[in-house]
Amino acid sequence: MGYRLAIAADYLLSGLDLKIVRNGYVVFDGAFIAEVGSGPPRLVDEVREYRGCLVMPGLVNCHVSTLCAAFKDESAPIELDTRFSAYERVLELREKLLSLASRSQLLEAARKLIKFMVKSGTTTMLDFVRGGAEKVNLVLEALEKVNVNALLLACPEHKFYRDEVIIGHSEYPPEVIQPILKMSRKLKGFGLMNPLFIPANALRQLARVAEGRGFFKAIHAGEMPPAEWEGKGVWKTQVEMALGFFKADMLFHVNYISEEDVKLIAESGKSVVCCTRLTQALRFKPAPIDLMVKHGVNVTLGTGNSMIISPDMLREVEATYNFYSYLGKPIKPVEVLKMATVNAGEALKERVGAIEEGYRADVVVLRVDEGNMYATRDIIASVVKRAGEVNIEAVYVGGKEAP
């Protein structure tokens, strides 16, 4: 038994159902949660009381690209031009800027962004890292002085030609894959761009490699409208390619997907990540979250490209709640909050996103007796609709208070 620290508050969101516990406490034993309860904590080395506060699970950002923070809002003119689809031009701009930015620029921007994420309540992040092993090493260096639970996905860098994708026989060259495998202990797994850019055999190749290494597999799917050859004859939809060829654990974005795709995801038991504010900024078709929830798909949230969107998960939660209410497809506040906490832990196969015994000691302490949270009649609804960085009293990551 290590040093037992108790965090006590007027309210606490407990367990996988985010049950509200009055006068609740959580006990940390090192980096993990040892006990959750109500009333005075016992048999502890220290008690930190936060009166007028709520203790909630640390937020989980299931899709962020930290290196893109080196050129924030460079894409703004593209986003404002409604004559063309912004997405492919944003992708081209991102690749160009990543290649031109110096190592020091990328490093400093990533480090500052990660610190901001923790300060705004994110305790676990899934970082989609473009640029192969070199860029992964850069992100690892940025993480050295920041206390956050960072899970990294490496994206193998290799351009396939359109004919190669359509024919489907090509694979990634060994010199692209091997440098990533040499750092496999530092990675969560593979993160891939859309299967419209990758031949079927290359997807199968990485699925085999991932299985042998115990890698998590995530891929963009459905953030682009269907290609002219997609779903015809032997060709499959983006979701079918992602699940069938790559055996993906997680799908990013899923904006342009059909109900049949939704049913396929539900049957597979895999998870999705929706990025509501990125959808709004790039004028994507809204992801069918209501339909996915209806069919039992595990839905999580992320912020995506940090060139475009601030990786503030409280803003993402609020935007998701408000946007789907506006669309006439409202989601209960507790379900939206689960997408950024409990559901994320399930999707990532990690013990994060809940205040539960055996889970990581990652919590956010929110002040609810002042400002925009004062006099709340529905504390979870107020967290979803009102809470922001200004309400955060403290953040604990792995049992330690973040500076």
C-alpha positions as a Python dict, from the first residue, in 0.01 Angstrom:
ca = {
    (1, 'M'): (0, 0, 0),
    (2, 'G'): (141, 338, -106),
    (3, 'Y'): (61, 694, -4),
    (4, 'R'): (-318, 724, 15),
    (5, 'L'): (-451, 1064, -86),
    (6, 'A'): (-823, 1138, -53),
    (7, 'I'): (-998, 1401, -265),
    (8, 'A'): (-1329, 1506, -107),
    (9, 'A'): (-1596, 1739, -246),
    (10, 'D'): (-1964, 1831, -223),
    (11, 'Y'): (-2038, 1621, -533),
    (12, 'L'): (-1864, 1336, -715),
    (13, 'L'): (-1952, 1154, -1041),
    (14, 'S'): (-1900, 789, -959),
    (15, 'G'): (-1867, 473, -1166),
    (16, 'L'): (-1953, 388, -1525),
    (17, 'D'): (-2298, 546, -1500),
    (18, 'L'): (-2164, 880, -1364),
    (19, 'K'): (-2384, 855, -1057),
    (20, 'I'): (-2395, 1175, -851),
    (21, 'V'): (-2262, 1113, -500),
    (22, 'R'): (-2312, 1388, -239),
    (23, 'N'): (-2025, 1453, 1),
    (24, 'G'): (-1821, 1211, -202),
    (25, 'Y'): (-1455, 1116, -192),
    (26, 'V'): (-1206, 924, -401),
    (27, 'V'): (-887, 772, -259),
    (28, 'F'): (-572, 752, -471),
    (29, 'D'): (-314, 486, -397),
    (30, 'G'): (-29, 599, -616),
    (31, 'A'): (-146, 634, -976),
    (32, 'F'): (-471, 440, -933),
    (33, 'I'): (-804, 470, -753),
    (34, 'A'): (-828, 254, -443),
    (35, 'E'): (-1168, 357, -303),
    (36, 'V'): (-1476, 565, -383),
    (37, 'G'): (-1740, 657, -126),
    (38, 'S'): (-1932, 920, 65),
    (39, 'G'): (-1882, 1077, 405),
    (40, 'P'): (-1545, 1120, 579),
    (41, 'P'): (-1263, 915, 417),
    (42, 'R'): (-1077, 680, 651),
    (43, 'L'): (-738, 513, 662),
    (44, 'V'): (-572, 773, 441),
    (45, 'D'): (-249, 970, 469),
    (46, 'E'): (-396, 1302, 351),
    (47, 'V'): (-735, 1455, 276),
    (48, 'R'): (-779, 1748, 37),
    (49, 'E'): (-1123, 1901, 70),
    (50, 'Y'): (-1280, 2096, -215),
    (51, 'R'): (-1596, 2256, -81),
    (52, 'G'): (-1835, 2400, -337),
    (53, 'C'): (-1688, 2164, -596),
    (54, 'L'): (-1761, 1860, -811),
    (55, 'V'): (-1509, 1582, -873),
    (56, 'M'): (-1555, 1425, -1215),
    (57, 'P'): (-1351, 1186, -1431),
    (58, 'G'): (-1066, 1334, -1628),
    (59, 'L'): (-1167, 1404, -1988),
    (60, 'V'): (-1041, 1185, -2271),
    (61, 'N'): (-962, 1332, -2614),
    (62, 'C'): (-983, 1038, -2854),
    (63, 'H'): (-851, 1224, -3158),
    (64, 'V'): (-598, 1506, -3158),
    (65, 'S'): (-298, 1596, -3374),
    (66, 'T'): (-66, 1797, -3149),
    (67, 'L'): (204, 1880, -3405),
    (68, 'C'): (-43, 2078, -3613),
    (69, 'A'): (-49, 2335, -3331),
    (70, 'A'): (262, 2491, -3488),
    (71, 'F'): (48, 2666, -3748),
    (72, 'K'): (-284, 2740, -3583),
    (73, 'D'): (-554, 2890, -3805),
    (74, 'E'): (-334, 2900, -4115),
    (75, 'S'): (-634, 2729, -4274),
    (76, 'A'): (-884, 3006, -4187),
    (77, 'P'): (-906, 3151, -4542),
    (78, 'I'): (-979, 2802, -4680),
    (79, 'E'): (-1250, 2744, -4421),
    (80, 'L'): (-1423, 3068, -4525),
    (81, 'D'): (-1426, 2989, -4897),
    (82, 'T'): (-1757, 2810, -4957),
    (83, 'R'): (-1700, 2759, -5330),
    (84, 'F'): (-1497, 2443, -5275),
    (85, 'S'): (-1478, 2155, -5033),
    (86, 'A'): (-1233, 2263, -4765),
    (87, 'Y'): (-1120, 1919, -4653),
    (88, 'E'): (-878, 1808, -4924),
    (89, 'R'): (-723, 2155, -4944),
    (90, 'V'): (-676, 2155, -4565),
    (91, 'L'): (-505, 1815, -4588),
    (92, 'E'): (-268, 1946, -4855),
    (93, 'L'): (-192, 2256, -4649),
    (94, 'R'): (-126, 2049, -4337),
    (95, 'E'): (121, 1821, -4515),
    (96, 'K'): (303, 2119, -4663),
    (97, 'L'): (328, 2302, -4329),
    (98, 'L'): (440, 1992, -4140),
    (99, 'S'): (723, 1946, -4389),
    (100, 'L'): (830, 2313, -4373),
    (101, 'A'): (812, 2370, -3997),
    (102, 'S'): (1138, 2339, -3804),
    (103, 'R'): (1181, 2078, -3535),
    (104, 'S'): (1198, 2345, -3265),
    (105, 'Q'): (875, 2507, -3388),
    (106, 'L'): (688, 2177, -3380),
    (107, 'L'): (831, 2079, -3043),
    (108, 'E'): (749, 2402, -2861),
    (109, 'A'): (398, 2427, -3009),
    (110, 'A'): (319, 2066, -2917),
    (111, 'R'): (449, 2110, -2562),
    (112, 'K'): (243, 2425, -2502),
    (113, 'L'): (-68, 2265, -2653),
    (114, 'I'): (-42, 1955, -2434),
    (115, 'K'): (-4, 2172, -2123),
    (116, 'F'): (-318, 2361, -2227),
    (117, 'M'): (-506, 2034, -2272),
    (118, 'V'): (-428, 1927, -1917),
    (119, 'K'): (-514, 2270, -1778),
    (120, 'S'): (-853, 2251, -1952),
    (121, 'G'): (-936, 1910, -1808),
    (122, 'T'): (-798, 1651, -2050),
    (123, 'T'): (-606, 1378, -1869),
    (124, 'T'): (-581, 1119, -2149),
    (125, 'M'): (-519, 1193, -2516),
    (126, 'L'): (-493, 978, -2828),
    (127, 'D'): (-246, 1160, -3052),
    (128, 'F'): (-259, 1083, -3424),
    (129, 'V'): (101, 1145, -3534),
    (130, 'R'): (178, 1199, -3903),
    (131, 'G'): (537, 1169, -4027),
    (132, 'G'): (640, 822, -3913),
    (133, 'A'): (901, 746, -3645),
    (134, 'E'): (1071, 1086, -3668),
    (135, 'K'): (758, 1278, -3570),
    (136, 'V'): (667, 1023, -3300),
    (137, 'N'): (1004, 1087, -3136),
    (138, 'L'): (934, 1460, -3147),
    (139, 'V'): (598, 1418, -2969),
    (140, 'L'): (765, 1194, -2708),
    (141, 'E'): (1015, 1471, -2640),
    (142, 'A'): (732, 1725, -2605),
    (143, 'L'): (571, 1498, -2345),
    (144, 'E'): (879, 1470, -2124),
    (145, 'K'): (789, 1763, -1899),
    (146, 'V'): (410, 1728, -1900),
    (147, 'N'): (205, 1499, -1676),
    (148, 'V'): (-60, 1353, -1907),
    (149, 'N'): (-165, 1004, -2007),
    (150, 'A'): (-57, 1018, -2372),
    (151, 'L'): (-137, 735, -2613),
    (152, 'L'): (37, 769, -2950),
    (153, 'L'): (-72, 637, -3288),
    (154, 'A'): (195, 623, -3558),
    (155, 'C'): (87, 684, -3918),
    (156, 'P'): (321, 518, -4173),
    (157, 'E'): (417, 776, -4435),
    (158, 'H'): (393, 645, -4790),
    (159, 'K'): (202, 785, -5087),
    (160, 'F'): (10, 532, -5295),
    (161, 'Y'): (-107, 629, -5641),
    (162, 'R'): (-479, 619, -5723),
    (163, 'D'): (-440, 318, -5953),
    (164, 'E'): (-257, 131, -5677),
    (165, 'V'): (-546, 198, -5441),
    (166, 'I'): (-809, 84, -5691),
    (167, 'I'): (-619, -232, -5791),
    (168, 'G'): (-541, -296, -5425),
    (169, 'H'): (-230, -516, -5455),
    (170, 'S'): (43, -280, -5325),
    (171, 'E'): (184, -289, -4970),
    (172, 'Y'): (390, -56, -4750),
    (173, 'P'): (767, -91, -4812),
    (174, 'P'): (963, -244, -4520),
    (175, 'E'): (1168, 76, -4476),
    (176, 'V'): (844, 260, -4388),
    (177, 'I'): (722, 6, -4132),
    (178, 'Q'): (1043, -104, -3959),
    (179, 'P'): (1135, 229, -3789),
    (180, 'I'): (788, 236, -3632),
    (181, 'L'): (816, -121, -3508),
    (182, 'K'): (1148, -44, -3339),
    (183, 'M'): (964, 196, -3107),
    (184, 'S'): (656, -23, -3062),
    (185, 'R'): (676, -18, -2679),
    (186, 'K'): (621, 358, -2686),
    (187, 'L'): (312, 337, -2907),
    (188, 'K'): (-55, 257, -2862),
    (189, 'G'): (-70, 139, -3221),
    (190, 'F'): (-130, 242, -3582),
    (191, 'G'): (-338, 539, -3694),
    (192, 'L'): (-419, 556, -4065),
    (193, 'M'): (-563, 804, -4308),
    (194, 'N'): (-877, 721, -4506),
    (195, 'P'): (-884, 378, -4678),
    (196, 'L'): (-958, 563, -5004),
    (197, 'F'): (-584, 645, -4999),
    (198, 'I'): (-456, 295, -4907),
    (199, 'P'): (-467, -29, -5111),
    (200, 'A'): (-653, -325, -4964),
    (201, 'N'): (-336, -535, -4937),
    (202, 'A'): (-159, -257, -4747),
    (203, 'L'): (-448, -245, -4498),
    (204, 'R'): (-430, -624, -4457),
    (205, 'Q'): (-52, -601, -4417),
    (206, 'L'): (-78, -354, -4127),
    (207, 'A'): (-359, -554, -3968),
    (208, 'R'): (-128, -858, -3957),
    (209, 'V'): (160, -653, -3815),
    (210, 'A'): (-68, -495, -3555),
    (211, 'E'): (-204, -832, -3445),
    (212, 'G'): (148, -966, -3398),
    (213, 'R'): (246, -665, -3184),
    (214, 'G'): (-77, -626, -2990),
    (215, 'F'): (-127, -285, -3153),
    (216, 'F'): (-446, -81, -3133),
    (217, 'K'): (-578, 2, -3482),
    (218, 'A'): (-751, 332, -3566),
    (219, 'I'): (-837, 477, -3905),
    (220, 'H'): (-1018, 771, -4063),
    (221, 'A'): (-1337, 656, -4234),
    (222, 'G'): (-1639, 840, -4366),
    (223, 'E'): (-1504, 1191, -4327),
    (224, 'M'): (-1501, 1213, -4707),
    (225, 'P'): (-1797, 1163, -4941),
    (226, 'P'): (-1791, 824, -5118),
    (227, 'A'): (-1554, 790, -5414),
    (228, 'E'): (-1713, 721, -5754),
    (229, 'W'): (-1598, 357, -5741),
    (230, 'E'): (-1675, 299, -5375),
    (231, 'G'): (-1932, 33, -5290),
    (232, 'K'): (-1960, -87, -5652),
    (233, 'G'): (-1881, -437, -5767),
    (234, 'V'): (-1593, -577, -5561),
    (235, 'W'): (-1523, -239, -5397),
    (236, 'K'): (-1642, -175, -5048),
    (237, 'T'): (-1749, 133, -4853),
    (238, 'Q'): (-1493, 314, -4637),
    (239, 'V'): (-1637, 151, -4325),
    (240, 'E'): (-1629, -195, -4483),
    (241, 'M'): (-1266, -145, -4586),
    (242, 'A'): (-1170, -16, -4242),
    (243, 'L'): (-1334, -304, -4056),
    (244, 'G'): (-1285, -579, -4313),
    (245, 'F'): (-931, -520, -4438),
    (246, 'F'): (-770, -332, -4146),
    (247, 'K'): (-977, -488, -3865),
    (248, 'A'): (-994, -143, -3706),
    (249, 'D'): (-1072, -95, -3337),
    (250, 'M'): (-1171, 268, -3384),
    (251, 'L'): (-1303, 481, -3671),
    (252, 'F'): (-1243, 857, -3685),
    (253, 'H'): (-1514, 1105, -3794),
    (254, 'V'): (-1774, 880, -3972),
    (255, 'N'): (-1964, 1174, -4121),
    (256, 'Y'): (-2060, 1031, -4460),
    (257, 'I'): (-2181, 685, -4361),
    (258, 'S'): (-2505, 500, -4430),
    (259, 'E'): (-2735, 320, -4190),
    (260, 'E'): (-2593, -7, -4326),
    (261, 'D'): (-2247, 116, -4226),
    (262, 'V'): (-2381, 201, -3879),
    (263, 'K'): (-2524, -149, -3842),
    (264, 'L'): (-2191, -298, -3951),
    (265, 'I'): (-2004, -95, -3687),
    (266, 'A'): (-2257, -201, -3424),
    (267, 'E'): (-2224, -568, -3517),
    (268, 'S'): (-1843, -543, -3504),
    (269, 'G'): (-1850, -401, -3151),
    (270, 'K'): (-1597, -133, -3252),
    (271, 'S'): (-1599, 234, -3153),
    (272, 'V'): (-1616, 567, -3333),
    (273, 'V'): (-1476, 914, -3263),
    (274, 'C'): (-1682, 1217, -3364),
    (275, 'C'): (-1533, 1567, -3385),
    (276, 'T'): (-1829, 1804, -3378),
    (277, 'R'): (-1649, 2138, -3400),
    (278, 'L'): (-1428, 2014, -3685),
    (279, 'T'): (-1745, 1901, -3862),
    (280, 'Q'): (-1884, 2252, -3825),
    (281, 'A'): (-1563, 2429, -3930),
    (282, 'L'): (-1516, 2222, -4247),
    (283, 'R'): (-1887, 2198, -4330),
    (284, 'F'): (-1894, 1819, -4314),
    (285, 'K'): (-2220, 1630, -4306),
    (286, 'P'): (-2302, 1579, -3936),
    (287, 'A'): (-2202, 1236, -3808),
    (288, 'P'): (-2519, 1031, -3736),
    (289, 'I'): (-2459, 1013, -3362),
    (290, 'D'): (-2830, 964, -3288),
    (291, 'L'): (-2846, 669, -3526),
    (292, 'M'): (-2527, 517, -3387),
    (293, 'V'): (-2653, 547, -3029),
    (294, 'K'): (-2982, 386, -3137),
    (295, 'H'): (-2793, 87, -3279),
    (296, 'G'): (-2567, 54, -2975),
    (297, 'V'): (-2241, 188, -3123),
    (298, 'N'): (-1989, 312, -2865),
    (299, 'V'): (-1948, 682, -2952),
    (300, 'T'): (-1658, 893, -2823),
    (301, 'L'): (-1541, 1249, -2887),
    (302, 'G'): (-1221, 1412, -3007),
    (303, 'T'): (-1108, 1747, -3141),
    (304, 'G'): (-902, 1643, -3446),
    (305, 'N'): (-666, 1876, -3628),
    (306, 'S'): (-523, 2134, -3384),
    (307, 'M'): (-444, 2366, -3675),
    (308, 'I'): (-820, 2424, -3696),
    (309, 'I'): (-974, 2334, -3360),
    (310, 'S'): (-868, 2407, -3002),
    (311, 'P'): (-830, 2074, -2815),
    (312, 'D'): (-1060, 2182, -2533),
    (313, 'M'): (-1284, 1887, -2449),
    (314, 'L'): (-1528, 2089, -2240),
    (315, 'R'): (-1597, 2302, -2548),
    (316, 'E'): (-1631, 1984, -2755),
    (317, 'V'): (-1885, 1840, -2513),
    (318, 'E'): (-2089, 2162, -2513),
    (319, 'A'): (-2077, 2191, -2892),
    (320, 'T'): (-2193, 1832, -2937),
    (321, 'Y'): (-2487, 1878, -2702),
    (322, 'N'): (-2595, 2207, -2862),
    (323, 'F'): (-2537, 2104, -3225),
    (324, 'Y'): (-2745, 1788, -3208),
    (325, 'S'): (-3021, 1971, -3021),
    (326, 'Y'): (-3017, 2227, -3305),
    (327, 'L'): (-3043, 1944, -3559),
    (328, 'G'): (-3353, 1815, -3382),
    (329, 'K'): (-3167, 1505, -3262),
    (330, 'P'): (-3106, 1584, -2894),
    (331, 'I'): (-2879, 1370, -2678),
    (332, 'K'): (-2912, 1352, -2300),
    (333, 'P'): (-2639, 1550, -2120),
    (334, 'V'): (-2515, 1245, -1929),
    (335, 'E'): (-2474, 1052, -2256),
    (336, 'V'): (-2271, 1335, -2409),
    (337, 'L'): (-2048, 1349, -2102),
    (338, 'K'): (-1996, 972, -2120),
    (339, 'M'): (-1866, 1016, -2475),
    (340, 'A'): (-1576, 1218, -2334),
    (341, 'T'): (-1516, 991, -2034),
    (342, 'V'): (-1659, 642, -1980),
    (343, 'N'): (-1714, 554, -2348),
    (344, 'A'): (-1360, 664, -2429),
    (345, 'G'): (-1211, 429, -2174),
    (346, 'E'): (-1409, 142, -2325),
    (347, 'A'): (-1304, 236, -2677),
    (348, 'L'): (-935, 263, -2592),
    (349, 'K'): (-938, -54, -2380),
    (350, 'E'): (-784, 148, -2098),
    (351, 'R'): (-892, 196, -1737),
    (352, 'V'): (-959, 566, -1782),
    (353, 'G'): (-1265, 791, -1795),
    (354, 'A'): (-1435, 680, -1474),
    (355, 'I'): (-1400, 726, -1099),
    (356, 'E'): (-1395, 358, -1019),
    (357, 'E'): (-1170, 131, -814),
    (358, 'G'): (-874, 9, -1018),
    (359, 'Y'): (-897, 293, -1272),
    (360, 'R'): (-626, 555, -1324),
    (361, 'A'): (-635, 832, -1067),
    (362, 'D'): (-732, 1097, -1323),
    (363, 'V'): (-993, 1348, -1205),
    (364, 'V'): (-1100, 1706, -1262),
    (365, 'V'): (-1224, 1924, -975),
    (366, 'L'): (-1483, 2179, -1093),
    (367, 'R'): (-1602, 2472, -882),
    (368, 'V'): (-1982, 2476, -896),
    (369, 'D'): (-2066, 2742, -635),
    (370, 'E'): (-1954, 3046, -834),
    (371, 'G'): (-1998, 3221, -1167),
    (372, 'N'): (-2175, 3037, -1448),
    (373, 'M'): (-2217, 2717, -1243),
    (374, 'Y'): (-2377, 2882, -937),
    (375, 'A'): (-2735, 2776, -851),
    (376, 'T'): (-2736, 2478, -1088),
    (377, 'R'): (-3043, 2256, -1063),
    (378, 'D'): (-2894, 1981, -1284),
    (379, 'I'): (-2524, 1944, -1219),
    (380, 'I'): (-2446, 1714, -1514),
    (381, 'A'): (-2639, 1935, -1757),
    (382, 'S'): (-2446, 2235, -1625),
    (383, 'V'): (-2112, 2057, -1673),
    (384, 'V'): (-2208, 1979, -2033),
    (385, 'K'): (-2362, 2317, -2120),
    (386, 'R'): (-2165, 2565, -1909),
    (387, 'A'): (-1838, 2438, -1763),
    (388, 'G'): (-1513, 2579, -1895),
    (389, 'E'): (-1149, 2616, -1801),
    (390, 'V'): (-1245, 2906, -1569),
    (391, 'N'): (-1440, 2660, -1349),
    (392, 'I'): (-1151, 2415, -1306),
    (393, 'E'): (-1011, 2420, -952),
    (394, 'A'): (-763, 2133, -996),
    (395, 'V'): (-664, 1851, -1229),
    (396, 'Y'): (-510, 1525, -1109),
    (397, 'V'): (-327, 1295, -1350),
    (398, 'G'): (-207, 959, -1226),
    (399, 'G'): (-274, 1071, -869),
    (400, 'K'): (-64, 1387, -894),
    (401, 'E'): (-198, 1741, -914),
    (402, 'A'): (-109, 1908, -1243),
    (403, 'P'): (67, 2244, -1207),
}
